[in-house]
Amino acid sequence: MALQDQTLPLGDIAPRRSGKGRRDHLLVAEMVAPGSKVLDVGCGEGDLLQLLEGRGIDGRGIELSREGVNRCVAKGLAVVQGDADTDLVNYPDDAFDYVILSQTLQATRQPKAVLENLLRIGRSAIVSFPNFGYWKMRLQLLIGGHMPRTENLPATWYDTPNIHFCTIKDFVQLCDEINVKMERAVALDNFGRPVPLTLPWWVWNMFGEQGVFLLSRVEKQG
Amino acid sequence: MVSVKSVPSPAIHTDERLHEADHPTSQVARFGADQPLKLDCGVDLAPFQIAYQTYGELNANRSNAILVCHALTGDQHVFNTHPVTGKPGWWETMVGPGRPLDTAQYFIICANVIGGCMGSTGPASTNPATGKPWGLDFPIITIPDMVRAQAMLLDRLGIDTLFSVVGGSMGGMQVLQWTAAYPQRVFSAFAIACSTRHSAQNIAFHELGRQAVMADPDWRGGRYADQSVNPHRGLAVARMAAHITYLSDAALHRKFGRRMQDRELPTFSFDADFQVESYLRYQGSSFVERFDANSYLYLTRAMDYFDIAADHNGVLAEAFRGIKTRFCVVSFTSDWLFPTPESRALVHALNASSARVSFAEIETDRGHDAFLLDVPEFFEISRAFLQSAGKARGLGE
């Protein structure tokens, strides 16, 4: 029962954007080379884009929700309303240096196709997602016997937009399958701190609350 | 016999309207025989004139000019009392001190389009060859022709680069044409409730309007002005039909429902029993007081012919290749004249051209005309877009 007390009183349903959310953004922003051109897919209310633009990066965004888009445009950001599943095909090859998918992969209908599109449009992709292998998630399912809910993922199973959860291990396997090179991989713990690099994969998969990956294409040979 | 009351004929403003065509209550740029306007139809129009209004002040390095492009039945009187109707300017919600198009910050120009009837050369203007109104002798004009004329006006005003070009509906078409034809002269572009081409449905509605005008016996093959008549009934019907397309089912229902006009019960006649009928009749009759029937034919035709992709081998993205202009595209959920998918197609093309574009769809039940009305979310986006573009342009520093 102690577990339920700890995880269920979540207050408002909106994911918290401060604190840990910012850490995730700072890490992503740090992966982007200065002066580059970036597309943020699922840019929400534009916090990350604002952070990037503040660093002199030419940022564009796609956002599904009309409210999100309008808030972004009202902040002066170049954001269009669109759907990662259906609209990425409209972007030409190599249009961006980086395409960012921040905390959105799990909400797409076809994560594999989306990932492939990211690396067609951008020379590099930065993908962050909540790790379903995180120990608190595992524990809720194992001990609590219910679908996990956390501070960052407070929605119930029946109203969550997140339909394709994966673990860090699953994601690494997908990258291998579609021939994507991992340039950098960082797991952030509960406090938004990187899990030390020296630790083995299974530790990341257990203690990383979210994974952040810098990916590039494996150039075809011959 | 069942009683019928026709739309009342306009009498009050006819003289003022006719006078405005040649001698507008506006600044006028006159272009002589040495500076013809090269029209898409192959004709060199000369001489011709452009009537325009300006608001605010041009800054020292001439970098704060915004061109407002007016819609089909609009004119240059954006932010001043209209010389014919005495009504306020058509975009006083958007333009003025502290408004999104802030006259304290920007130098705002709006010119009557070529083919219009408020002082720029059009079918109601006097043909110098005959001393009579051009009528149907006026050459067919296009949206690119309107923009070409505006570019000549800017040359005359010594403005090389516009900070922004802004417009809704037909005005939005001009905005897009500006970016396609003169990308280097447009720092930012704000295209509202428009499309890169006129749809079959829209052409159909325009044809309905034109046929209504031409079916009026007073139209007289377009020579009505020589004979001191006016096809006001036909033009009013055209306006009534068009006005329905500017609204929405929901807006009409909210505004009028099935409510009766100044009566409790139906009169069992063809009088305007319903408020919505009375409203439409008013729209029709007030329109003919200020607008020329032939101008309506020419300007609707210009919109029909508009298709940017067709001018670029059928590939829309080609029109914007390598463009540096910052775009903002806005559509309205209930606009069925220029529905959101048309704006989305534009946005896809701009994305494919790597252009910097913002696109927002505004939730409103007020239909196409929402861009002329008080829609706070729209103003907020307009203001933010122009402010961020202004920062990039170094305005206000």
Interface residues (C-beta under 8 A of the other chain):
Chain A: D58 R60 R66 V69 N70 C72 V73 A74 K75 G76 L77 A78 V79 V80 Q81 D87 N90 Y91 P92 A95
Chain B: R326 C328 V329 R344 V347 H348 N351 A352 S354 R356 V357 S358 F359 A360 E361 I362 E363 E377 E380 I381 A384 F385 Q387 S388 A389 K391
